[in-house]
Amino acid sequence: MKNKFFTISIPILLLIIASFYITSKFVKPAPKKEITIATGSKNGSYYETAMLYKKLLEKEKVKVNILTSKGSIDNIKLLNENKADIAFIQNGTITTKDTDSIKSIASVYYEPLWVFYKNEGYKIDYIIQLITKNISIGEIGSGTYDLASKILKDNGLSNENSTISNYSSSKAKQLLLDGKIDAMFAVTSHNSQVVKSLLANPDINVLNFKRAKAYSRKYSYLESLTLYEGTLDLYRNLPDENINLLATTANLVVRSDFSQELIRILLKKVKEVHKQKDLFAKQGEFPNLKNMKLELHEEAKIYFENGDTWLEKIFPYWIAANIDRLKIFIIPLLTLLFPLFKGVLPLYQWSMRSKIYKWYDEVKSVEIEIGYLNKEQLQTQLEKLQDLQDEISKETRVPLSFMGEYYNLIMHINMLEQRIKTRLKLI
């Protein structure tokens, strides 16, 4: 009987193992918990923001490496060379027409274009008023350089009628304060120390873009923002008037083949960092997927549309991610379990009854021989039945629901004993 049980159960077990093995070939392995983020210089807002992400992600056991660079254009190069997984870029520096290997995953905050110039007793409201001046437009490879070059070209400024130089924002700031350049462009957050110190300096003015709306119509990735009087410092009334600014956004972009799970956990932390109201953004305005020039990564789209999955709301992220990755196993599991559940009860009943029915071979052989045995043989069979009954009581353990079959067996043995005793009296 045991052999029959194993004959049935072993093929079923092997079928289950084979199904899971085949299915496992379609399950992607868990990603290495490591992200490399390309930022900008250590003095820039990209680097500062990346450090916030690093702190939050490392609480989730994700290692974060930060690569510094000259800025957006450099960061794109790092992605293309597979030296970085995620990068900050200035919206508008690259489009889907330029690449299909980089996708955007979020717009995280406004980056105003600041044009600072020496205060020489008059206001500058138009870029063309900077003609003949010595102007720093950022390092080659930076987002500032990319945007400033376009703005200058639109207004007819070039090296032929002006002096265009390429300094980092910190270097340009010092040269402007020393009077060695006349103006500087910087695309950066209002939280930048360079911006704060220059806005607070009475010898430096910031250009008020009177035609900010016109620029925003020409370049779809630019927004017109207003820095209101006294916003930065009410006591010192900084700035001392409303200032129209142009702003792009800081975007997070990723290699198109990067892990979806790591993108999701990064976006969770990005939302924690940027969802609050700030100088230009309303509560919950960032992060968002608005007006980005690069094609959106599908996983980012799903996350922003649906938020956390129900698994992520119940379990810590990596447990939820592992469960989600293994969901493909549900298909073969359900396929196998349905017929198995239907077969479990009959198999159980058969296994219990087999413990009882196996004794009937011996009982049946005794019953057949009773009519042909002499007195001595009958006495031997009687003793055999008594020993058999003792053996059954010791070896046969079945649930109460099967005691009916058990007692039927005992009754049959007793009937045979009675028949043998009757024969012995007659002989």
C-alpha positions as CSV (number, residue, x, y, z in Angstrom):
1,M,0.0,0.0,0.0
2,K,2.8,2.4,0.8
3,N,4.3,1.7,-2.6
4,K,1.0,2.7,-4.2
5,F,0.9,5.9,-2.2
6,F,4.4,6.9,-3.3
7,T,3.6,5.9,-6.9
8,I,0.9,8.6,-6.9
9,S,2.4,11.3,-4.7
10,I,5.9,11.4,-6.2
11,P,4.9,12.2,-9.7
12,I,2.6,15.0,-8.4
13,L,5.5,16.4,-6.3
14,L,7.9,16.3,-9.3
15,L,5.2,18.0,-11.5
16,I,5.0,20.9,-9.0
17,I,8.8,21.2,-8.8
18,A,9.2,21.2,-12.6
19,S,6.4,23.8,-13.0
20,F,8.1,26.2,-10.5
21,Y,11.5,25.6,-12.1
22,I,10.3,26.4,-15.6
23,T,8.4,29.5,-14.3
24,S,11.4,30.7,-12.4
25,K,13.2,31.2,-15.8
26,F,10.8,34.0,-16.5
27,V,11.3,35.8,-13.2
28,K,13.9,38.6,-13.2
29,P,16.5,38.3,-10.5
30,A,16.4,40.9,-7.7
31,P,18.4,44.0,-8.6
32,K,21.6,44.9,-6.9
33,K,20.7,47.5,-4.3
34,E,22.9,50.2,-5.6
35,I,22.4,53.5,-7.5
36,T,24.9,55.9,-9.0
37,I,23.6,59.4,-9.3
38,A,25.3,62.1,-11.5
39,T,24.9,65.6,-10.1
40,G,26.9,68.7,-10.7
41,S,29.5,70.4,-8.7
42,K,29.7,69.9,-4.9
43,N,28.6,73.5,-4.5
44,G,25.5,73.1,-6.6
45,S,21.8,72.3,-5.7
46,Y,21.9,69.0,-7.6
47,Y,24.6,67.7,-5.3
48,E,22.8,68.9,-2.2
49,T,19.6,67.3,-3.4
50,A,21.3,64.0,-4.2
51,M,22.7,63.9,-0.7
52,L,19.1,64.1,0.7
53,Y,18.2,61.1,-1.5
54,K,21.2,59.2,-0.4
55,K,20.3,59.7,3.3
56,L,16.8,58.3,2.7
57,L,17.7,55.5,0.4
58,E,20.5,54.2,2.6
59,K,17.8,53.7,5.3
60,E,16.3,51.3,2.9
61,K,19.6,49.4,2.5
62,V,20.3,50.9,-1.0
63,K,23.9,52.0,-1.5
64,V,24.1,55.4,-3.3
65,N,27.2,56.6,-5.2
66,I,27.3,60.3,-6.2
67,L,29.3,61.5,-9.2
68,T,30.1,65.2,-9.6
69,S,30.3,66.8,-13.0
70,K,30.2,70.2,-14.8
71,G,26.4,69.9,-15.1
72,S,23.6,68.6,-17.3
73,I,25.4,68.0,-20.6
74,D,28.2,66.1,-18.7
75,N,25.6,64.1,-16.8
76,I,24.0,62.9,-20.1
77,K,27.4,61.8,-21.2
78,L,27.9,59.8,-17.9
79,L,24.6,58.0,-18.5
80,N,25.4,57.2,-22.1
81,E,28.8,55.7,-21.0
82,N,27.0,53.6,-18.3
83,K,29.0,55.4,-15.5
84,A,25.7,56.6,-13.9
85,D,22.2,55.2,-13.5
86,I,20.3,58.3,-12.6
87,A,21.2,61.9,-13.4
88,F,20.0,65.4,-12.8
89,I,19.5,67.5,-15.9
90,Q,18.1,70.8,-16.7
91,N,14.8,70.4,-18.6
92,G,15.4,71.3,-22.3
93,T,19.0,70.4,-22.6
94,I,18.2,67.1,-24.3
95,T,15.1,65.8,-26.1
96,T,13.8,62.4,-27.3
97,K,15.0,63.2,-30.8
98,D,18.6,63.3,-29.5
99,T,18.5,59.9,-27.7
100,D,16.3,56.9,-27.1
101,S,18.5,55.4,-24.4
102,I,17.6,57.9,-21.7
103,K,14.1,58.3,-20.1
104,S,12.8,60.9,-17.7
105,I,11.3,59.9,-14.4
106,A,10.4,63.1,-12.6
107,S,10.5,66.9,-12.6
108,V,11.6,67.8,-9.1
109,Y,11.8,71.6,-8.6
110,Y,12.0,74.9,-10.4
111,E,15.4,76.2,-11.5
112,P,15.2,79.9,-12.3
113,L,17.5,81.6,-14.7
114,W,19.3,84.3,-12.7
115,V,21.1,87.1,-14.6
116,F,23.1,89.1,-12.1
117,Y,24.9,92.4,-13.2
118,K,26.9,95.2,-11.5
119,N,24.8,97.9,-10.1
120,E,25.9,101.0,-12.0
121,G,22.9,103.2,-11.2
122,Y,20.5,101.9,-13.9
123,K,18.2,99.0,-14.4
124,I,18.6,96.3,-17.0
125,D,15.3,94.7,-18.2
126,Y,16.4,93.3,-21.6
127,I,19.2,90.9,-22.5
128,I,20.2,93.1,-25.4
129,Q,21.3,95.8,-22.9
130,L,24.2,93.5,-22.0
131,I,25.7,94.0,-25.5
132,T,29.5,94.9,-25.4
133,K,29.7,93.5,-21.8
134,N,31.8,90.8,-20.3
135,I,29.4,88.0,-19.5
136,S,29.9,84.6,-17.9
137,I,27.4,82.0,-19.2
138,G,28.5,79.0,-17.2
139,E,30.9,76.1,-17.8
140,I,30.7,74.3,-21.1
141,G,28.8,71.1,-20.3
142,S,26.5,72.7,-17.9
143,G,22.8,73.4,-18.3
144,T,23.4,77.1,-17.6
145,Y,25.7,77.2,-20.6
146,D,23.1,75.5,-22.8
147,L,20.2,77.8,-21.9
148,A,22.2,81.0,-21.7
149,S,23.6,80.4,-25.2
150,K,20.1,80.1,-26.6
151,I,19.0,83.3,-24.8
152,L,22.0,85.3,-26.0
153,K,21.6,84.0,-29.6
154,D,17.9,85.1,-29.6
155,N,19.0,88.6,-28.6
156,G,21.9,88.8,-31.1
157,L,24.7,88.7,-28.5
158,S,27.9,86.8,-29.5
159,N,31.7,86.9,-29.1
160,E,31.6,89.4,-32.0
161,N,29.9,92.1,-30.1
162,S,30.4,91.0,-26.4
163,T,32.9,89.1,-24.4
164,I,31.5,85.6,-23.5
165,S,33.3,83.6,-20.9
166,N,32.7,80.3,-19.2
167,Y,33.1,80.2,-15.5
168,S,31.5,78.1,-12.8
169,S,28.8,79.9,-10.8
170,S,31.0,80.3,-7.7
171,K,34.0,81.6,-9.8
172,A,31.7,83.9,-11.8
173,K,30.3,85.3,-8.5
174,Q,33.7,86.3,-7.2
175,L,34.7,87.8,-10.6
176,L,31.5,89.8,-10.6
177,L,32.0,91.1,-7.1
178,D,35.6,92.0,-8.0
179,G,34.4,93.9,-11.0
180,K,36.3,91.7,-13.5
181,I,33.1,90.7,-15.4
182,D,29.9,92.7,-15.9
183,A,27.2,90.0,-15.7
184,M,26.7,86.3,-15.0
185,F,24.1,83.7,-15.8
186,A,23.2,81.0,-13.4
187,V,20.4,78.4,-13.6
188,T,19.9,77.1,-10.1
189,S,17.5,76.9,-7.2
190,H,16.7,79.9,-5.1
191,N,18.3,78.0,-2.2
192,S,21.7,78.3,-3.8
193,Q,24.3,80.1,-1.6
194,V,25.5,82.0,-4.7
195,V,22.0,83.3,-5.4
196,K,21.3,84.2,-1.8
197,S,24.6,86.2,-1.4
198,L,24.2,88.1,-4.7
199,L,20.6,89.0,-4.0
200,A,21.6,90.4,-0.6
201,N,24.5,92.5,-2.1
202,P,23.5,96.1,-2.8
203,D,26.2,96.4,-5.5
204,I,24.6,93.6,-7.5
205,N,21.3,93.7,-9.4
206,V,19.2,90.9,-10.9
207,L,17.8,91.2,-14.3
208,N,14.0,91.6,-14.4
209,F,12.8,89.7,-17.5
210,K,10.0,92.0,-18.8
211,R,9.5,89.6,-21.7
212,A,9.4,86.4,-19.6
213,K,6.1,85.4,-21.0
214,A,7.4,85.7,-24.5
215,Y,10.4,83.4,-23.7
216,S,8.0,80.9,-22.2
217,R,6.0,80.8,-25.3
218,K,9.1,80.3,-27.5
219,Y,10.5,77.5,-25.3
220,S,7.9,75.1,-24.0
221,Y,10.1,73.9,-21.1
222,L,10.4,77.5,-19.7
223,E,8.0,79.0,-17.2
224,S,7.5,82.6,-16.2
225,L,7.8,83.1,-12.4
226,T,7.5,86.1,-10.1
227,L,9.9,86.7,-7.2
228,Y,7.8,89.0,-5.1
229,E,9.2,92.0,-3.2
230,G,10.4,91.0,0.3
231,T,10.1,87.3,-0.4
232,L,13.6,86.4,0.5
233,D,14.0,88.7,3.5
234,L,11.1,90.9,4.8
235,Y,13.3,92.7,7.2
236,R,15.9,93.8,4.6
237,N,13.2,93.8,1.9
238,L,14.9,91.4,-0.5
239,P,14.3,91.8,-3.3
240,D,13.2,95.4,-3.2
241,E,10.7,95.0,-6.1
242,N,8.8,92.3,-7.9
243,I,11.1,90.5,-10.3
244,N,10.0,88.5,-13.4
245,L,12.1,85.4,-13.8
246,L,12.4,82.6,-16.4
247,A,12.6,79.1,-15.0
248,T,13.1,75.6,-16.2
249,T,12.9,72.6,-14.0
250,A,15.4,70.1,-12.6
251,N,14.6,66.7,-14.1
252,L,15.7,63.3,-13.0
253,V,16.5,61.0,-15.9
254,V,17.6,57.4,-16.1
255,R,19.1,54.8,-18.4
256,S,16.2,53.1,-20.2
257,D,17.4,49.6,-19.0
258,F,17.7,50.6,-15.3
259,S,15.8,48.5,-12.7
260,Q,12.1,49.3,-12.3
261,E,12.2,48.4,-8.6
262,L,15.0,50.9,-7.9
263,I,13.2,53.5,-9.9
264,R,10.1,53.0,-7.8
265,I,11.9,53.2,-4.5
266,L,13.8,56.3,-5.7
267,L,10.6,58.0,-6.6
268,K,9.1,57.3,-3.2
269,K,12.0,59.2,-1.6
270,V,11.9,62.0,-4.2
271,K,8.3,62.5,-3.3
272,E,9.3,62.8,0.4
273,V,11.9,65.4,-0.4
274,H,10.0,67.6,-2.9
275,K,6.3,67.5,-2.0
276,Q,6.4,70.5,0.4
277,K,5.6,74.1,-0.6
278,D,8.5,76.3,-1.3
279,L,9.3,79.8,-2.7
280,F,7.9,79.1,-6.1
281,A,6.0,75.7,-5.9
282,K,2.7,75.0,-4.3
283,Q,2.2,72.1,-1.8
284,G,2.3,68.9,-3.8
285,E,3.2,70.5,-7.1
286,F,6.5,68.5,-7.3
287,P,7.5,66.0,-8.2
288,N,5.5,65.8,-11.4
289,L,5.7,64.7,-15.0
290,K,4.7,68.0,-16.7
291,N,6.2,69.4,-19.8
292,M,9.3,67.2,-20.0
293,K,11.2,67.0,-23.3
294,L,12.4,63.4,-22.8
295,E,10.2,60.4,-23.2
296,L,8.8,59.3,-19.9
297,H,9.9,56.0,-18.4
298,E,6.9,53.6,-18.2
299,E,7.5,52.7,-14.5
300,A,7.6,56.4,-13.5
301,K,4.3,56.9,-15.4
302,I,2.7,53.9,-13.6
303,Y,4.0,55.2,-10.2
304,F,2.7,58.7,-10.6
305,E,-0.7,57.6,-11.9
306,N,-1.3,54.8,-9.3
307,G,1.0,55.6,-6.4
308,D,2.0,52.8,-4.1
309,T,0.7,49.3,-4.8
310,W,-1.4,47.6,-2.1
311,L,1.6,45.4,-1.3
312,E,3.7,48.5,-0.7
313,K,1.1,49.9,1.7
314,I,1.1,46.6,3.7
315,F,4.8,45.5,3.6
316,P,8.2,47.2,3.8
317,Y,9.2,48.1,0.2
318,W,11.7,45.2,-0.5
319,I,9.3,42.6,0.8
320,A,6.5,44.0,-1.4
321,A,8.9,44.1,-4.4
322,N,9.9,40.5,-3.9
323,I,6.3,39.3,-3.6
324,D,5.4,41.3,-6.7
325,R,8.4,39.8,-8.7
326,L,7.2,36.3,-7.8
327,K,3.6,36.9,-8.8
328,I,4.3,35.0,-12.0
329,F,4.4,31.8,-9.8
330,I,0.7,32.3,-9.0
331,I,-0.3,31.0,-12.5
332,P,1.3,27.5,-12.3
333,L,0.5,27.4,-8.6
334,L,-3.3,27.9,-9.1
335,T,-3.2,25.6,-12.2
336,L,-1.8,22.8,-10.0
337,L,-3.6,23.5,-6.8
338,F,-7.1,23.4,-8.3
339,P,-7.0,19.8,-9.4
340,L,-4.8,18.9,-6.3
341,F,-7.4,20.3,-4.0
342,K,-10.1,18.2,-5.7
343,G,-7.9,15.1,-5.4
344,V,-6.7,15.6,-1.8
345,L,-9.8,14.3,-0.1
346,P,-10.1,11.1,-2.2
347,L,-6.4,10.5,-1.7
348,Y,-6.7,11.0,2.0
349,Q,-9.7,8.7,2.3
350,W,-7.9,6.1,0.2
351,S,-4.7,6.3,2.4
352,M,-6.8,5.9,5.6
353,R,-8.8,3.0,4.4
354,S,-5.7,1.3,3.0
355,K,-4.5,0.9,6.6
356,I,-7.6,-1.2,7.3
357,Y,-8.1,-3.0,4.0
358,K,-4.6,-4.3,3.8
359,W,-5.5,-6.9,6.6
360,Y,-8.3,-8.4,4.5
361,D,-5.8,-10.4,2.4
362,E,-5.0,-12.5,5.4
363,V,-8.6,-12.6,6.7
364,K,-9.9,-13.8,3.2
365,S,-7.3,-16.6,3.0
366,V,-8.4,-18.0,6.4
367,E,-12.1,-17.8,5.4
368,I,-11.5,-19.8,2.2
369,E,-9.6,-22.6,4.0
370,I,-12.0,-23.1,6.9
371,G,-14.1,-25.8,5.2
372,Y,-11.1,-28.0,4.3
373,L,-9.1,-28.0,7.6
374,N,-8.8,-30.7,10.2
375,K,-9.1,-30.1,14.0
376,E,-5.4,-29.3,14.5
377,Q,-5.3,-26.9,11.5
378,L,-8.5,-25.2,12.7
379,Q,-6.9,-24.6,16.1
380,T,-3.8,-23.1,14.4
381,Q,-6.0,-20.7,12.3
382,L,-7.9,-19.7,15.4
383,E,-4.7,-18.7,17.1
384,K,-3.6,-17.0,14.0
385,L,-6.8,-14.9,13.9
386,Q,-6.3,-14.0,17.6
387,D,-2.7,-12.9,16.9
388,L,-3.9,-11.0,13.9
389,Q,-6.5,-9.1,15.9
390,D,-3.8,-8.1,18.5
391,E,-1.5,-7.0,15.7
392,I,-4.3,-4.9,14.1
393,S,-5.1,-3.1,17.4
394,K,-1.4,-2.2,17.8
395,E,-0.6,-1.1,14.3
396,T,-3.8,0.4,12.9
397,R,-4.3,4.0,13.9
398,V,-7.1,5.9,12.0
399,P,-9.2,9.0,12.7
400,L,-12.6,8.6,14.4
401,S,-14.4,9.1,11.0
402,F,-12.9,5.8,9.8
403,M,-13.6,3.7,12.9
404,G,-16.6,2.2,11.2
405,E,-14.4,0.4,8.6
406,Y,-12.1,-0.5,11.5
407,Y,-14.8,-2.2,13.5
408,N,-16.2,-3.9,10.4
409,L,-12.8,-5.6,10.1
410,I,-12.8,-6.7,13.7
411,M,-16.4,-8.0,13.3
412,H,-15.3,-10.0,10.3
413,I,-12.4,-11.5,12.3
414,N,-14.7,-12.3,15.2
415,M,-17.2,-14.0,12.8
416,L,-14.4,-16.2,11.4
417,E,-13.3,-17.1,15.0
418,Q,-16.9,-18.1,15.8
419,R,-17.2,-20.2,12.6
420,I,-13.9,-22.0,13.5
421,K,-15.1,-22.6,17.1
422,T,-18.4,-24.0,15.7
423,R,-16.4,-26.4,13.4
424,L,-14.3,-27.6,16.3
425,K,-17.3,-28.5,18.3
426,L,-18.7,-30.5,15.4
427,I,-15.5,-32.5,14.8
